[in-house]
Amino acid sequence: MTELTRQNLKDILLGAVILGAGGGGDIDEGMALIDQCLEAGKTFDLVSIDDVPDDALICTPYLLGAISPMTFEEERLYADLPTADRHPMLQAYEEFQTHLGQEFFGTTACELGGSNTAAAFFPAAMNGHKIIDADPAGRAVPEITHSTYYLAGLPAAPIYAVNQFGESFLIDKVKDDQRAETLVRALSQVSRNDIAAIDHALPMGVLRDALIPGTISKAMHLGEIWRESLASGGQTATDVASAGNGAVVFEGTVVSVSYKADQGFTIGQIDLEGFDGTSLRVSVKNENMACWQDGAVIATVPDLICLFDLKTGAPIANPDCKNGQHVAVVILPAPAPFLSQTGLSIFGPKYAGIDAEFTTPLITNKHSPS
């Protein structure tokens, strides 16, 4: 077991922003949750999946919703609803344990991202529970179905969800993860596009072979690489790409960007003009889905399409890309479970709206579905 320092935690969330590929939430929100725990005297105890007993009850907390700001008209719909004093994740965690009649041993993040990774750490630390060094995605993903839980056929229900107004919802039975995504997304849409949810409350013996091990440590390593590169005046995008077995595929200026909330997702498009005169377009569905250089597809999910600000060196999360930014585009390799035929069928080019087989610009990550 490792007790994480604040610097460790900041590195983890920074690495999670990188591995979020544009999604996974705002790191400032994530650090606010971390600091709330530290100010309360809580610790963050990271454990390997190998050190968790088979009968230990693990759960997966996350925040679900659109990541773009709401319009004035949308905000008016919630003007008469009082915001609860307690964070919805803590309410969900406590009420879920009461419903199950059993205390959780610890939590896994549902994905890697600036706020969603912290959202899983938060209730564990506040309750003296463990953080498992693993997750079911290895990156940020738009939907509940984009996980190794889904690939392994593990049940999401029961699912417990709480919104910022203190309203709680128990989904006791659900057909499958696709239906779970639809139901929780619908609850988010009527909850100011933001809801705290917890699912896959299962013993580690069931989860062990489904989880991707070591992903939190991987995020911390990439965060450290980024921090050290920035401090030494290095090129953060290049250094992160090298450390992550990826590649810088484009550098240029953002010339057009649009984001909108649509059915609980942030949908968008980013257009860039290269310093070499070429063009690049990136499509967004919370995360960066695909990119085209001069009209030709060069990368799609499940590879990670990551944008870095060339001036500040910082990774760019959606919806923070702005016109005029000088940006480097880095491709990092997909988590291995998504490269199976089934994995690509749920989170590959077709999900990004591209009728083509998956290819990658990364030599180390070439794949032929089996």
N, C-alpha and C positions, 0 to 999 in steps of 0.2 A: 504494500500500500504506500502511496505517495501523497503527502499533504501538500497541496498546491499553494504556492505563494501568489500574491496579486500579480506579480510579473508573469508567472507561469500562466495564470488565467487570462491576462491580457494577450499574451502570445497565442494562446489557444484560440481566443476569439478572433484575433487578427488572421491567424491561419485558417479559421473557419470562414471568414469573409472571403478569403482567396478561394477556398474550396467550395464556397457557396455559388461561384460562377454567376454572380449578379443577384442571387437570391439569399434566403436565409435570415433576412432582417437586418436591422440597424445595430451596429456594434455599440453605439452610445446607449441604446436601450439595454443591450446585454450587459455592459459594464455597470449600469445603474443597478441591475439585479445583483451582480457580483458584490458591489460595494454595500448594498443593503445588508447582505449576509455578513460581510466582514465587519461592518459597523455594529452588528448584533453579536459579535464574538464567535461566529460560526466558522467551521473549517470545511474545506473542500478536499475530500479524500478519494483519490483516484485508485481504482483497483483493476487488475487484469481479469478478463473473463475466466482465466484458469484458476483464479483464487476465489471464485464465487461458488458456494455450495450449490448442488443441483436443486435443492428444495427451496432456495432463496427466491422470494417473490420480487420480480423486477417489473417495472412499468416504463412506458415511454411518454413523457409529457411534451407538449409542443404548442406553439401558437399558430393559428391558421387564419388566413385572410388575405386580402389584397394588401400590397405594400406601397401603393400610391396614395397621396392625400385625397380626402373626400372633398367634394364640391360643397359650396355653401348650402345649396338646396338639399343635398344628402345629409349634411350635419343637422339641418332643421328637423329632420325626422326623429332625432333623438334628444331634442332640446328639453323635453319634459321628463326624461328618465334620469333619476339621480345616480351618480357614479358611486359604487360601493367603496367603503373605506379600505377593504382588504384586497390584496392582489388576487385576481381570479384563479391563478394557478395554485396558490396556497389553499384556497377554499376547495378547489377541485381535488387536490391531493388528500386533504383531510377527509372530505366527504366520501371519496372513493374508498379509502381504507376502512371507514366505518361501514360502508355498504358491503365490502368484501369480508369484513370481520377479521382482517389480518393486516399486519404492518408490512410495508414494503421494506426490502433490504436495500434497494437502491434504484437508480434510474439510468436509462440510456437515452441519448439524444435521438430524435427521429431523423435528424439530418445535421449537416454541418453548415452553420451560418452565424452571423453576428449576434442575433438575438435568440434564435431557436436552440442553439447549443446551450446558451446560458439559461434558457427557459427550462431545460431539463436539469441543469446543475442546481438551480434556485431552490426547488422544493426539497431536493435531497439534502443540501447543506442546511437549510432551515430546520430540518427534522432530524439531523444527525445521521443521515443515511449516506450510502456510498454512491460514487459516480463510476459507472462502468466504462472502461476504456474500449469502447466498441460502439457501433451504431448500425442501422440497417440500410444505409444509403451510401455512405462514403463521400458525400457531396450534398448540396442542396437540391431538392426536387420539388416540382409543383404539387404533386398529389400523393395521397396516402398509399396508393397502389404502386408507387415507384419505390419499392423497398424489397429487401430480401425476405421480409416477413411474408409479403405477397407471393414472392417466388417460391417460398417454402410451404405455402398454404396454411399459415398460422392464423388463427382467428383474431380479429381486431377487437371484437366485443367481449365483455362489456366495455363501453366507452363512456367516460364521464367528461362533461364539458361545462364550463362556467364562463359567462361574459362579464364585461366590466360593470354591469348593472347588478351583479350578484345573483342573476338568474342561473339556475343549474339544471342540467339535462342529463338523464341517464338513458343511453341506448343499450338496452340489455341484450337484445338479439339483433343480428343483422345478417343478410344473405351472404355477403362477401365484402372484401375490401373496396371494391368499386362502389358498392352501395353505401359503405361507410363514408367514403369520400363525398358522395352526393349529399348524405344527410348532414355531416359535420360542416360541409361547405355552405349548405342552406342555413344552418344555425348561425354561421359566421355572417352571412349576408344580412340577417336581421338583427345583428349584434354589433353594428357599426364596423362591419368588415374586419372583426378581430375577435377571436375566441380562444380561450385556453382549454386544451383537451388532453386527455390521458387515455391511452389504449394499450393493447397487447400486455395486459397484466398477467404474466405467465411465469412459471418457475424457470430458473436458469437452465435446468436440464432440458427443457423444451426449446429455449432460445439459443443455446450455446452454438449449435451448428448453423444457425441462420444468421447470426450477427457477423459483421465484418470486424475482426479484431484489430486493435491498435490505432483506430482512426483518430482518437483524441490526442494520442501521442504524436501522430503524424501532423495534425493541425498545429500542435505546439512547436514541432520542429520547423515547419514552414514559417510560422510566426517569428521564431527566433532568427531564421535566415533573413526574413524581410527586415526585421529590426536592426540586425547587424549590418546589412547592406546599406540601409538608410543612414546609419550612424557613420559609416566609413565613406559615404559619398558615392556608393556604387549605383549600378543600374538595377533597381529592385525587381523590375519585371524579368530581366535577363537572369538574375541570380535565383529568383523563385522558380523560373522555368527550368533552369538547370537542376536545382535541388529536387524538383518534382517530376523529373523525366519528361518534361514538356518542351515547348518551343515557342519563341516569339514569332508570330506569323505576319504581323502588320504593325506599322506605326503611322499615325496620321492625326488629322484634326476632325473633331465632331462638327458636322455641318448641318445636321438635322436630327432632332430627337423628339419622340412623342411617347407618352404613357397615358393609359386610361384604365380605370377599374371596369371589369367586365365579368359578370357572373362569379364574383369573388376572387378573381385573379387580376394581377396587373399585366396588361397587354401593351406591348410597345414595339418600337422600331428605332434603331440607331443607325444613322448613315455617317460614314467617315470618308474623308478624302486623304489618300496616302501622301506622304512626303515624296514618294516616287511617282506620283501622278495616277496611281491606281485608285480604285474605290472599294469600299467594304460596307456591307450591310449586315446588321445583327438583328435577329428577331428575338422578342422577349415574351415569355409567359412566366412571370415572376423571375425565373432564371433566364439566362441567355440560351436560346434554343438552337440556333443555327447561324452560320455566317456565310456570306457569298462575296467572293472577290471578283470584281468585274463581271458580275452576273453568274459566276460558276460557284457551286457549293464547295466549300473547303473544309467545313467542320460542322458536325451536328452532335446533339446529345446521343449517347451518354458521355462523350468526351466533354470536358469542362472548357467553356469559353469564358476567359477571365480578362477583364479590362483593368488597366493600371493608368493612373494619371502620371504623365511623364514629368510634370512640374513638381508635384509633391511626392511622387513615388507610391502613393497610396492605391490599394485596390479599390475599384469603384463598384458599389452595390446599387442595384436599381431601387428607387427611381432617381438616382443622384447624378446620372450622366447629363452634362450640360453642353449646349452649343459653344464652340470655340475651344473646348478642352483639347489638349494634345494627349493622345492616348496610345498605349501599346496594347496589343491584343495577344494574349498568351493562351495556348491550348495545352491542357494537362490531360493525361490519360484517364479514361473511364475506369471506375471501380470494376474489377473483374467479374462480379456476378451479373452485371448488366450486359456483358458481352456474350452470354449464352443466347441461343435462339429465342428462348422465352423472354429473357431480359430485354433483348432488342425489340421484341414484339410489343412490349409495353412502354419502353422508353428509348426509342431509337428514332431514325429519320422520319418514319411515318407519323410518330407523335408530333414531330416538329412541322408536319404538313408537307414533307418531301417524299415523293414516290420513287425511292431509290434504295439500294442496299447501303448498309453502313460502311463507310470508309473513313480513314483517319489520316491526317497529315503527319502523324507521329510514327516514325519508323519502328520504334520499340513497342508499338501498340497495334500493329496490323492484326486484323482478325478476319477469320472466315467462319461464319456461323456453323455449328455442328448440330 
